Amino acid sequence: MRTIAPFPATRLRRNRRSQALRGLVRETHLSVTDLIWPMFVMEGENAEHPVPSMPGVSRLTIDKVVAAARRAESLGIPAICLFPYVDPSLKTEACENAWDRGNLSNRATRAIREAGIEVAVMTDVALDPYNANGHDGIVKGGEIVNDETVEALAKMALAQAEAGADILGPSDMMDGRIGAIRAILEENGHANVSIMSYSAKYASAFYGPFRDAVGAAGALKGDKKTYQMDPGNADEALRLVERDLMEGADMVMVKPGMPYLDIARAVKDRFRVPTFAYQVSGEYAMLMAAAQNGWLAEEQVMMESLAGFKRAGLDGILTYFAPRAAEILNG
């Protein structure tokens, strides 16, 4: 005679009884190799300037960036991403400094390469740090012009590849820029440089602290809604990802992160390609401000937020928490 187990036969709490059991059945695992550390580089020597709206984050001179890259290497963080704080005197409407071989970003990349540090260097391909109008593209007659901007971005990408960048991150959201960048890289002997396209970058209010950090906030005239995505759209994101992959992107990114994890999951499920998200400045600042006021437990919300990215299916996360998270993950 069959014995029927007493209710409830399935006690899912059994596997939550101890830390050991919880670890054994955990579905999502965060590791140091999932992290990319964004850094802000500025002119000068042996100096760092805190970013007021991003507690714990500073602009660093090139020598300090090299030291931070060395720290990333020691922690096992596989990649860093450089964003320049450009002197206002170099900002023009034509954005010429963006593709200058001796600009701040390119000098920082070369310094890291010359130091022999084994981390991948990712760079930002967008004109806003160099633009007198604060936009990611060239402005003419009040309009952000697409094709002329794409030509500028291709020259900028080539200069970054020549400086030694491993990954180029086009974050501008112009149409056709991935194909143009891939073509100029192939034509000039840089076929092995990867492109991580900001394919689904939304016109978000979460970017404010970043714009302060790179000095673009004061220069920005108007907004970026004519080229960044409408936050209400999801299907459009999939079309953009598909287009960028067809044009030669090796990896794709969703930005911001936490408010758009549904998009990240949809991209990963549809295309099965390396997919990343950016835990942007506003997300970071929001968590840090709440923690500093005692409203949230800082370390726990940091790690929980990062685990959420992995649970959504992402392969990696650009996050300002990277060095602190790496220390925790390394034990």
C-alpha positions as CSV (number, residue, x, y, z in Angstrom):
1,M,0.0,0.0,0.0
2,R,1.4,3.4,-1.0
3,T,2.1,5.8,1.8
4,I,1.2,9.4,1.0
5,A,3.6,11.9,2.5
6,P,2.0,14.3,5.0
7,F,1.3,17.9,3.8
8,P,3.4,19.8,3.0
9,A,5.6,17.1,1.3
10,T,7.6,19.8,-0.5
11,R,9.2,22.0,2.1
12,L,11.2,24.5,0.0
13,R,12.5,26.0,3.2
14,R,14.7,23.0,3.8
15,N,17.2,24.3,1.3
16,R,17.4,27.7,3.1
17,R,18.3,26.3,6.5
18,S,21.9,27.3,6.5
19,Q,24.4,29.4,4.5
20,A,26.0,26.2,3.2
21,L,22.7,24.9,1.8
22,R,21.7,28.2,0.4
23,G,25.1,28.4,-1.4
24,L,24.7,24.8,-2.7
25,V,21.4,25.5,-4.5
26,R,22.0,29.1,-5.5
27,E,20.9,29.7,-9.1
28,T,22.8,33.0,-9.8
29,H,26.4,33.5,-9.1
30,L,28.2,36.9,-9.1
31,S,32.0,36.9,-9.6
32,V,34.8,39.4,-9.9
33,T,35.1,38.6,-13.6
34,D,31.5,40.0,-14.1
35,L,32.7,43.5,-13.3
36,I,33.9,46.5,-15.3
37,W,35.1,49.5,-13.4
38,P,34.3,52.9,-14.9
39,M,36.9,55.7,-14.1
40,F,37.0,59.4,-14.7
41,V,40.3,60.8,-15.8
42,M,41.4,64.5,-15.6
43,E,44.5,66.5,-16.3
44,G,47.2,67.1,-13.7
45,E,49.5,64.9,-11.6
46,N,49.1,62.9,-8.4
47,A,45.6,64.4,-7.7
48,E,42.0,63.3,-7.4
49,H,38.9,65.4,-7.1
50,P,35.8,63.8,-5.5
51,V,32.6,63.9,-7.5
52,P,30.1,65.5,-5.0
53,S,27.1,63.6,-6.3
54,M,28.9,60.3,-6.3
55,P,30.2,59.5,-2.8
56,G,33.4,57.5,-3.0
57,V,34.1,58.3,-6.7
58,S,36.7,60.8,-7.8
59,R,38.2,62.2,-11.0
60,L,41.8,60.9,-11.2
61,T,44.9,62.2,-13.0
62,I,46.5,59.8,-15.4
63,D,49.1,58.5,-12.9
64,K,46.3,57.8,-10.4
65,V,44.3,56.0,-13.2
66,V,47.3,53.8,-13.8
67,A,47.5,53.0,-10.1
68,A,43.7,52.2,-10.1
69,A,44.1,50.0,-13.2
70,R,46.9,48.1,-11.3
71,R,44.5,47.7,-8.4
72,A,41.9,46.4,-10.7
73,E,44.4,43.8,-12.0
74,S,45.3,42.8,-8.4
75,L,41.6,42.4,-7.6
76,G,40.9,40.3,-10.7
77,I,38.6,42.8,-12.3
78,P,39.0,42.1,-16.0
79,A,38.3,45.5,-17.5
80,I,38.1,49.2,-16.8
81,C,36.3,51.9,-18.7
82,L,37.8,55.4,-19.2
83,F,35.8,58.7,-19.3
84,P,37.6,62.0,-19.7
85,Y,37.0,65.3,-17.9
86,V,38.0,67.6,-20.7
87,D,39.3,71.1,-20.2
88,P,36.5,73.5,-21.2
89,S,38.9,75.4,-23.4
90,L,39.1,72.3,-25.7
91,K,35.4,72.0,-26.2
92,T,34.3,73.1,-29.6
93,E,31.2,72.8,-31.8
94,A,33.2,70.6,-34.2
95,C,34.6,68.4,-31.3
96,E,38.1,68.1,-32.9
97,N,39.8,67.1,-29.7
98,A,37.7,63.8,-29.7
99,W,40.0,62.2,-32.3
100,D,43.2,63.9,-31.3
101,R,45.8,61.2,-30.7
102,G,47.1,63.2,-27.7
103,N,43.9,63.8,-26.0
104,L,43.3,62.9,-22.4
105,S,41.6,59.6,-22.9
106,N,44.2,58.4,-25.4
107,R,47.1,59.4,-23.2
108,A,45.6,57.5,-20.3
109,T,45.1,54.4,-22.4
110,R,48.7,54.5,-23.5
111,A,50.0,55.0,-20.0
112,I,48.1,51.9,-18.9
113,R,49.5,49.9,-21.8
114,E,53.0,51.1,-21.2
115,A,52.8,50.1,-17.6
116,G,52.2,46.5,-18.7
117,I,48.9,46.2,-16.7
118,E,46.9,43.2,-17.8
119,V,43.4,44.6,-17.8
120,A,41.2,45.3,-20.8
121,V,40.8,49.0,-21.4
122,M,37.4,50.1,-22.6
123,T,36.9,53.6,-24.0
124,D,33.8,55.8,-24.6
125,V,33.0,56.8,-28.1
126,A,30.8,59.8,-27.9
127,L,31.3,63.5,-28.4
128,D,29.7,65.0,-25.3
129,P,32.9,65.5,-23.3
130,Y,34.4,67.4,-26.3
131,N,31.3,69.2,-27.4
132,A,30.7,72.9,-26.7
133,N,26.9,72.0,-26.8
134,G,27.2,69.1,-24.4
135,H,25.6,66.6,-26.9
136,D,26.8,63.2,-28.0
137,G,26.7,64.5,-31.6
138,I,27.6,67.5,-33.7
139,V,24.9,70.2,-33.5
140,K,24.0,72.3,-36.6
141,G,21.0,74.7,-36.6
142,G,19.8,73.3,-33.4
143,E,19.7,69.7,-34.7
144,I,22.1,66.8,-33.8
145,V,23.2,65.8,-37.3
146,N,23.6,62.0,-37.7
147,D,25.9,61.4,-40.6
148,E,28.5,64.0,-39.9
149,T,28.6,62.8,-36.3
150,V,29.2,59.2,-37.5
151,E,32.2,60.4,-39.5
152,A,33.6,62.1,-36.4
153,L,32.9,59.0,-34.2
154,A,34.8,56.7,-36.7
155,K,37.9,59.0,-36.5
156,M,37.6,59.0,-32.7
157,A,37.3,55.2,-32.5
158,L,40.4,54.8,-34.7
159,A,42.4,57.1,-32.5
160,Q,41.4,55.1,-29.5
161,A,42.3,51.8,-31.1
162,E,45.7,53.2,-32.1
163,A,46.2,54.2,-28.4
164,G,45.7,50.6,-27.4
165,A,42.1,50.3,-26.4
166,D,40.8,46.8,-26.3
167,I,37.1,47.6,-26.3
168,L,35.4,50.6,-27.9
169,G,32.1,51.6,-26.3
170,P,30.0,53.7,-28.8
171,S,27.5,55.4,-26.5
172,D,26.2,58.1,-28.8
173,M,23.1,56.3,-30.3
174,M,23.6,57.7,-33.8
175,D,22.3,55.5,-36.7
176,G,25.0,53.6,-38.6
177,R,27.9,54.3,-36.3
178,I,28.7,50.6,-35.6
179,G,29.2,49.8,-39.3
180,A,31.3,52.9,-39.8
181,I,33.5,52.1,-36.8
182,R,33.9,48.5,-37.8
183,A,34.9,49.5,-41.3
184,I,37.5,52.0,-40.3
185,L,39.0,49.5,-37.8
186,E,39.2,46.8,-40.4
187,E,40.7,49.2,-43.0
188,N,43.5,50.3,-40.6
189,G,44.7,47.0,-39.1
190,H,42.6,46.9,-36.0
191,A,40.4,44.0,-36.8
192,N,40.9,42.5,-33.3
193,V,39.5,45.5,-31.4
194,S,36.1,44.7,-29.9
195,I,33.0,46.9,-30.0
196,M,30.6,46.9,-27.1
197,S,27.7,48.9,-28.5
198,Y,25.4,50.9,-26.2
199,S,22.6,49.5,-28.3
200,A,19.7,50.3,-26.0
201,K,20.6,53.5,-24.3
202,Y,17.6,55.3,-22.9
203,A,16.9,59.0,-22.5
204,S,17.1,58.7,-18.8
205,A,17.1,61.0,-15.8
206,F,19.6,58.7,-14.1
207,Y,22.6,60.2,-15.8
208,G,22.8,63.4,-13.9
209,P,25.8,62.7,-11.7
210,F,27.8,61.3,-14.6
211,R,27.3,64.5,-16.6
212,D,28.7,66.4,-13.7
213,A,31.7,64.1,-13.4
214,V,32.7,64.6,-17.1
215,G,31.8,68.3,-17.1
216,A,29.0,68.0,-19.7
217,A,26.1,69.1,-17.6
218,G,26.8,72.8,-17.7
219,A,27.4,72.8,-21.5
220,L,24.3,70.7,-22.4
221,K,21.7,72.7,-24.4
222,G,18.3,71.1,-24.5
223,D,18.0,67.3,-23.9
224,K,19.0,64.1,-25.7
225,K,15.6,62.7,-26.5
226,T,16.0,63.0,-30.3
227,Y,18.6,60.3,-30.3
228,Q,18.5,58.3,-27.0
229,M,15.6,55.9,-26.6
230,D,12.1,56.6,-25.2
231,P,11.9,54.9,-21.8
232,G,8.5,53.6,-22.8
233,N,9.9,51.4,-25.7
234,A,11.0,47.8,-25.5
235,D,10.6,46.4,-29.1
236,E,12.7,49.2,-30.4
237,A,15.5,48.1,-28.2
238,L,15.5,44.7,-29.9
239,R,15.6,46.2,-33.3
240,L,18.5,48.4,-32.3
241,V,20.5,45.4,-30.9
242,E,19.8,43.4,-34.0
243,R,21.0,46.2,-36.3
244,D,24.2,46.8,-34.3
245,L,25.1,43.1,-34.3
246,M,24.6,43.0,-38.1
247,E,26.9,46.0,-38.4
248,G,29.7,44.3,-36.5
249,A,29.2,44.8,-32.7
250,D,30.8,42.0,-30.6
251,M,28.9,42.8,-27.4
252,V,25.9,45.0,-26.6
253,M,24.8,47.1,-23.6
254,V,21.6,48.2,-22.0
255,K,21.7,51.5,-20.1
256,P,20.6,52.3,-17.5
257,G,20.6,49.1,-15.6
258,M,18.2,48.4,-12.8
259,P,15.1,50.2,-14.3
260,Y,15.6,48.3,-17.6
261,L,16.4,44.7,-16.5
262,D,13.3,43.6,-18.5
263,I,15.1,44.9,-21.6
264,A,18.3,43.2,-20.6
265,R,16.6,39.8,-20.2
266,A,14.7,40.2,-23.5
267,V,18.0,41.0,-25.3
268,K,19.8,38.0,-23.8
269,D,16.9,35.7,-24.5
270,R,16.5,36.8,-28.1
271,F,20.1,37.1,-29.3
272,R,22.3,34.9,-26.9
273,V,25.2,37.3,-27.4
274,P,27.5,38.9,-24.7
275,T,25.1,41.3,-23.0
276,F,26.1,43.9,-20.4
277,A,24.3,46.7,-18.5
278,Y,25.6,49.9,-16.9
279,Q,24.7,50.5,-13.3
280,V,24.7,54.2,-14.0
281,S,25.7,57.2,-11.9
282,G,22.2,57.9,-10.7
283,E,21.6,54.3,-9.6
284,Y,24.9,54.4,-7.7
285,A,24.2,57.8,-6.1
286,M,20.7,56.8,-5.1
287,L,21.9,53.7,-3.2
288,M,24.9,55.5,-1.6
289,A,22.7,58.5,-0.5
290,A,20.2,56.2,1.2
291,A,23.0,54.2,2.8
292,Q,24.7,57.4,4.1
293,N,21.4,58.5,5.7
294,G,21.1,55.1,7.4
295,W,18.0,54.1,5.4
296,L,19.7,51.1,3.7
297,A,22.4,48.7,4.5
298,E,25.1,49.8,2.1
299,E,27.1,46.6,1.5
300,Q,24.0,44.4,1.3
301,V,22.1,46.6,-1.2
302,M,25.3,46.9,-3.3
303,M,25.6,43.1,-3.6
304,E,21.9,42.5,-4.0
305,S,21.7,45.1,-6.8
306,L,24.6,43.4,-8.6
307,A,23.1,40.0,-8.2
308,G,20.0,41.3,-9.8
309,F,21.9,42.1,-13.0
310,K,23.2,38.5,-13.2
311,R,19.8,37.0,-12.4
312,A,18.5,39.0,-15.5
313,G,20.9,37.0,-17.6
314,L,23.6,39.6,-18.1
315,D,27.2,38.6,-18.7
316,G,28.7,41.6,-17.0
317,I,28.1,45.0,-15.3
318,L,29.7,48.4,-15.5
319,T,29.5,49.6,-12.0
320,Y,31.2,52.2,-9.7
321,F,30.9,49.5,-7.0
322,A,33.4,47.3,-8.8
323,P,36.4,47.6,-6.5
324,R,34.4,47.3,-3.3
325,A,32.4,44.4,-4.7
326,A,35.6,42.7,-5.8
327,E,37.1,42.9,-2.4
328,I,34.0,41.2,-0.9
329,L,33.9,38.5,-3.6
330,N,37.5,37.8,-3.1
331,G,36.9,37.2,0.6
